[in-house]
Every structure is written in structure tokens, then in C-alpha cells.
Amino acid sequence: MCLFCKIIKGEIPSKKIYEDDDVYAFYDIAPQAPVHFLVIPKKHIESAMAMQPEDCEIVGKVLYRGQQIAKDLGLEESGARFVFNCKEDAGQTVFHLHMHVVGGQKFGWPPFPKEG
């Protein structure tokens, strides 16, 4: 069982923000911005690259809940970044689809360092 499945089941503690039948949201343990939380589907989906057509509704719920929580945390005016890292080269370290929501500071673009 993956780390996030264990968090959903309560086997590993988390600082929960929101939970319903389909979605779980919690603060990141190593925040990269003043506001940094994760929103995950309770259904185990390895990454956005592994989605099936029947997963569209639940991933839509992940996105919707993320923006609702961002608004609740005061980011509606200043904005937030919504990020899905997919696979190792993109920085995915837990192979359970999850969306990072970060905000509370100004971000640059591109979000990655240039090589060479």
C-alpha cells in the first residue's frame, strides 16, 4: 500500500484540511511556500499519466476541492499554483496521483532551473 493510501486510512498521521467520500486534502510535510497542501483522490491512481476515462470525474473533484480550499485559505485574490508532477523526471516521489497547491508568495516562470 502506498504512503498516501496509508494516510487516507489513518495509518500515517497527516494535518488534514478536508475529507469526503472521494477526496482527501492535507498540508505538505515539507512546505515550499507559505501555503502548501496536497489534494488526492481516495481511489489509488498512480499518476495523471495512468488516468482512465472513468477517473475524469474524481480528478475534477480534486481540482475543484483544491481551488475551494485555496480560497478558504485566503488565496483567491493573490492566486495559487496547482501542480501535478507525473513520473520521476517531473519530480513525482509518491506514486499516487496528487495535486500540490502552493501560494502566499509570488512565483517565477519557468518553475525549474535551466541546465548548463
C-alpha positions in Angstrom: 0.0 0.0 0.0 1.4 3.4 -0.9 2.1 6.3 1.5 -1.0 8.3 0.5 -3.3 5.3 0.8 -2.0 4.8 4.3 -2.6 8.5 5.1 -6.2 8.2 3.8 -6.7 5.1 6.0 -5.4 6.9 9.0 -2.4 4.6 9.4 0.0 7.5 9.0 -0.9 10.9 10.6 -1.4 14.0 8.5 -2.6 17.5 9.1 -6.0 17.1 7.4 -7.7 20.0 5.8 -10.7 18.3 4.1 -12.1 14.9 3.5 -15.2 13.5 1.8 -16.1 10.1 0.1 -13.8 10.8 -2.9 -11.1 13.3 -1.9 -8.6 13.9 0.9 -6.6 17.2 1.4 -3.8 17.8 3.9 -0.8 20.1 4.4 2.5 19.1 2.9 5.1 18.0 5.5 7.8 20.0 3.7 6.1 23.2 2.5 7.7 25.0 -0.4 5.6 28.2 0.1 3.7 29.9 2.9 0.6 27.8 1.8 1.3 24.3 0.5 -1.2 21.5 0.7 -2.0 18.4 -1.3 -5.3 17.2 -2.6 -5.6 13.5 -3.5 -8.3 11.1 -4.8 -9.1 8.4 -2.3 -9.0 6.0 -5.3 -5.5 4.9 -5.9 -4.4 6.2 -9.3 -0.6 6.0 -9.9 -0.3 9.4 -11.7 -2.1 11.7 -14.1 -0.4 9.6 -16.8 -2.2 6.5 -15.5 -5.7 8.0 -15.6 -8.6 6.1 -17.3 -11.7 7.7 -18.7 -13.7 6.7 -15.6 -11.2 8.8 -13.5 -12.1 12.1 -15.0 -14.9 12.9 -12.5 -12.8 12.2 -9.4 -9.8 14.2 -10.8 -12.2 17.0 -11.5 -13.2 16.8 -7.8 -9.6 17.0 -6.8 -9.1 20.2 -8.8 -12.4 21.7 -7.6 -11.7 21.0 -4.0 -8.2 22.4 -4.3 -9.5 25.8 -5.5 -12.1 25.8 -2.8 -9.5 25.2 -0.1 -7.2 27.8 -1.7 -10.0 30.4 -1.5 -10.7 29.4 2.1 -7.0 29.9 2.9 -7.1 33.5 1.5 -5.5 32.9 -1.9 -8.5 33.9 -4.1 -7.1 37.4 -4.8 -3.4 36.7 -5.0 -3.6 33.3 -6.7 -2.1 29.9 -6.3 -0.2 27.4 -8.3 -1.8 23.9 -9.0 0.7 21.3 -9.8 0.5 17.6 -10.8 4.0 16.0 -11.0 3.8 12.9 -13.2 6.5 10.3 -13.1 10.1 10.5 -11.9 11.5 13.0 -14.4 8.8 15.5 -13.4 9.6 15.1 -9.7 6.8 12.7 -8.6 8.0 10.9 -5.4 4.8 9.3 -4.2 3.1 7.3 -6.9 -0.5 8.2 -6.1 -2.0 11.0 -8.1 -1.8 14.2 -6.1 -2.1 17.9 -6.7 0.1 20.3 -4.9 -1.5 23.7 -4.3 1.0 26.4 -3.3 0.5 30.1 -2.7 1.1 33.0 -0.4 4.1 34.3 -2.3 5.0 35.4 -5.8 6.3 32.7 -8.1 8.5 32.9 -11.2 8.3 31.1 -14.5 9.7 28.7 -15.6 9.5 26.8 -12.3 12.6 24.7 -12.9 16.3 25.6 -13.2 17.9 25.8 -16.6 20.6 23.3 -17.2 24.1 24.0 -18.5 
